[in-house]
Amino acid sequence: MLSSRVPRDLTLNATARAVAALRRRGGPLLDLTESNPTRVGIAYPPDLLTSLADPRALVYDPDPLGLSVARDAVARDYARRGLSVDASTVALTASTSEAYALVFKLLCDAGDAVLVPRPSYPLFDYLTRLELVDAIPYPLEYHGSWRIDVDELRRRLTPRVKAVLVVSPNNPTGSFLHGDDLDLMVSILSEHGAVLIGDEVFADYGLDPAPHARSVLSQQAVPAFALGGLSKSVGLPQVKLGWFALAGPAHVVRDLLNAYEVIADTYLSVSTPVQVAAPVLLERGRVVRTAIQERLTRNLGTLRALVAEGPELSILPVEGGWSAVVHVPTTQTEEELVLQLLAERGVLVHPGYFFDFPRESFVIVSLLPHPNVFDQAIAGLTAHVRGALGG
């Protein structure tokens, strides 16, 4: 009865079942997987969303690519990051996830494939499956910093592959795309004819220095979609506005946008109020962005201080984003560690296998939680690991 796009097994995994049971009992939960900035005590201006009531939004005059007032605002926001973007190459969506879905519709037929980084966020498996596209992983290698295995990427570029995805900074590794990796990818894709899709939703949140970082928009040799949205850049996941900017050879960009306009016109999913409000939200959002940055920096400092108290744990470099990767001793499986932490200390973390880390043992912690929650949770994590080793 159900489409093959929908997973057959919808049962909760062991961790989700344990969290649900803990909540039913009313037990304490220190959640280090929290990624919603509106739930962690970030100070938002109380009138931040007033612009959604702009009277201009009472007129419905849709544009498939988005209203010019909003596209112009997005282009100006790219300038804040040092990127020159023409508003005519910007298209608005209701979210970054929708942007992926629409771009896959634009580029792929059923049975085509895209290359996705590993480790990375598991949402790609769902987004591709819903479009009848295969997600083929290509490895990121860690040797003091995360780099693309370019030779392996080249080997996996078959005629079925229509696009290569990069996430910069990556979720959860926190690694920015290296400029020389980008140059090599562009050279390979120029020969192959595939498109580059750059997920840059966390690009505003640099932590450790990353002078090597490059946006996919910094090149013009191959078509490249750069995805962003209010969810991360302004900390407003509930407002539902995403976008992409398109770079590349002018005639190819024009043809892609003309074809994309037909797809976008079929859905017209972006609301008028949020488009009218976009210039104000992007401008005033710097206050929220600053508050989030301060939270990330503060919590990363606490994490490093607590981990430094002993040799048992280590933290991989965190160039950007909202997460940190903690390497822990392999005394049990990652799932066993997660379940035991939850049962004994009420601390919830993500296991590395959730993001397709190639080996154990890693846990991923969000840097967003309120300091009171974060400090207790990290203290519980470090105490648990050291206690398991007899420390």
Secondary structure, 3 states (H helix, E strand, C coil): CCCCCCCCCCCCCHHHHHHHHHHHHCCCCEECCCCCHHHCCCCCCCCHHHHHHCHHHHCCCCCCCCCHHHHHHHHHHHHHCCCCCCHHHEEEECCHHHHHHHHHHHHCCCCCEEEEEECCCCHHHHHHHHCCCEEEEEEEEECCCEEECHHHHHHCCCCCEEEEEEECCCCCCCCCCEHHHHHHHHHHHHHHCCEEEEECCCCCCECCCCCCECCHHHCCCCCEEEEEEHHHHCCCCCCCCEEEEEECCHHHHHHHHHHHHHHHHHHCCCCHHHHHHHHHHHHHHHHHHHHHHHHHHHHHHHHHHHHCCCCCCEECCCCECCEEEEECCCCCCHHHHHHHHHHHHCEECEEHHHHCCCCCCEEEEECCCCHHHHHHHHHHHHHHHHHHCCC
